[in-house]
Amino acid sequence: MIEIHPFGNFVPPNAQCIILGSFPTHNKNWRFNSFYPGRANFFWRMLSEIYKHPFHHIKGEEAAKERMALCNEKGIAISDTIYSCTRKVATSSKDSDLEVVEKMDILKILKAHKSIHTIILTGSSGQVSAHRVFYEHLAENNIDYTINESKPPINGHFILTGRRIETHSLYSTSGINIGRYAEAVGQYRKYLPR
């Protein structure tokens, strides 16, 4: 069964940075209908710590609203690199079990929102990761890029219609990466808007 991305894109008018994951966790894990809804994912815990901004709701519509309000305030856009996919295992949330059907048109988002100058990719390991899918998207659209291949952070940049956009592939915020939580906080704090 082909799944279409359920959340679209979130781009506040003042967005300076866009955070790109791969594809949402299976909906059996959702706490709310918005980005990074999984119970085990530490993305929102990390943003709460970085911005010293406690969230009052854990699940439901109010939880989604207050998380998006923080991103709106800080100029953070959120999307994913995969628009549609199938899962090799029907209820799996592992990126390695995703088969990409169509990539998200990130270049279209960037062209429409010229204030964005930084891309943060949440995860770089494996055949299906935000990092790999995004750079395939650039290559398929004949966009030259420079990248320093190393362990995260993996930094790079490319030019889009005369504008330089910085890229930073950081640690995944998946629950299986919780042992790297402190290191991830340090990475994201460095590259997120103040």
N, C-alpha and C positions, 0 to 999 in steps of 0.2 A: 504494500500500500504506500502510495506517495504522500508524504506529509508536506504541507505548505507552511512556511514560517508563520506562527500565529500572532506575532506582535508587530510586524512591520518594522518601522524605524522610529526612534524618538530623537528629534533634533530640535533643541531649543533655539530661539532666534539668535542668541549670543554665543552659540557653540564655538569653542576653540579647539576642542578635542573630541574625537569619536572613539569609543571603546567597541571593539569587534570580537565577539566570541565565535563559536562554530555554529551550533544549533541548540535550541532549548532542550533541556532534559525531558524525558518522557513525562507526560502529564500526570501520571500516577504520583509523581514526586512534588507536584506544584503546591505552593502555599498561597499563591496569588497569580493573577493573569498578567504578568509582566516579565521583564527580563530578569534572569538569574532567580527563578522562583523555587529552585530545588532546596529541600531541607538541609542537605549536606553541603551545599555550595557556600563558601565564605565571602563571596563578593561584597554583599551588603554589610556584613559585619566589619569587613576591612574598610569600606568607605566611611562607615560610622566612626571608626577609630581615627582614620586619617583626618577627617573634618571635625572631629569632636562633636558629632551630631547624633545624639541618641534617637533611635526610632521607637515609637510608642506602640506600634502594631506589628505583630509577627505574621499574620496571615489575613487574607481577604482584601477587598477593594481599598480599604483605608491604608493598608500596608503598601500596596502598589502606589497609591497617590503620594504618600509621604516620601517614598524613595525617588519617584520621578521629580518631585518638588525640589529635592536636594540637587539632583542633576541639572534641573532648570536653573537653579540659583548659581551653580558653579560653572555653567556653560559646558556641560558634558553631554554629548550625544551618545546614543547606544544603538547598535544594530548587530547583526551577525553576518558571517561570510557566506552562509548557505541559505538560499531561498527555499529550495525544496530538496527532499532526500527520501530514501527508504532506509529502514532499519533491518539489518541482517537477522537480528534477534528482535522479535516484535516489541518487547517491553524494555529493551536495553537502552541505557542512557550513555553508553561509552561512545566516544568519538570514533573509536576503531570499528564500531558496528554500524556506522553511517555510510551510506553510498550516496554521493552527491549527484542529484539529478540536474539542478540548476543553481548557479552561484548568485548571490545577492549582487545587485549592480551598485557597488560601492562608489565607483567613479561618478555615477549619476548623482549620488548624494553629495559628493564633494564638489561637483560642478555647480550644484544648486545652492550650496552653502559655503560661500567663499571665505567665511571667517574661520573655518576649520583648518588648522595648520599642523595638528598632531594626531596620529593614529596609534592607539594602544591595542595590541593583539593579545588576547588572553589565552596563551598556550601555543607551544611550538613543537611538541613531540608527536610523533606518529604520522601516518599517511594522511589522515583527515584531522587537521588542526587549523585554528584560525590563521596561523602564520602561513602554512602551506597553501591553503585555499586562497588566501588574499594575494599571495605572490603569483599564483597561477592566474588569477584574475588580471593582474597587471600585465603579465606576459601575453595572455590571450588578447589584450587590448593594445599590444605593442608599446607599452610604457616601459622605458628603461628605468632601472632602479639600481641603487648602490646599497650594499648590505654587508655588515661584518658578521660572518657566520661564526658563532660562538655559543656558549651556553647563555641562557637569559641573564641579563637583558641582551637581546639581539637588536642592534640599532641600525637604521638605514634611512634612506630618503629617496624621493623621486620628485620630478617636476611635472605639474599638471597645469596646462595652459599658462605657463610662465610663473607659476606659484610653487614654491618649495614646500613639500609636506614631509615631516619627520615621521618615522615609524619606529615603534618600540615593541618588540615581542617579549612579553613578561611571563612569569609563572602563571599557570592555570590556577583558577580559584576553585577548582573541583575539590570535593571533600577528600578524594584520595591524595591530595597534595597538602593536607592540613599540617604535615610535618615541616612544610616550608612556609608556614603562615607568616612568621616574623620577617623572613627574607622577602616575601611577596609584599608585605606592607611597606617595607623600605623601597622596593622597586616602584610600586604604584605612587607612593608619596612623591618620589622624585619627578615623575612625568605627568601627573595629573595637574589640572589648573589649581592655583592657590585658592 
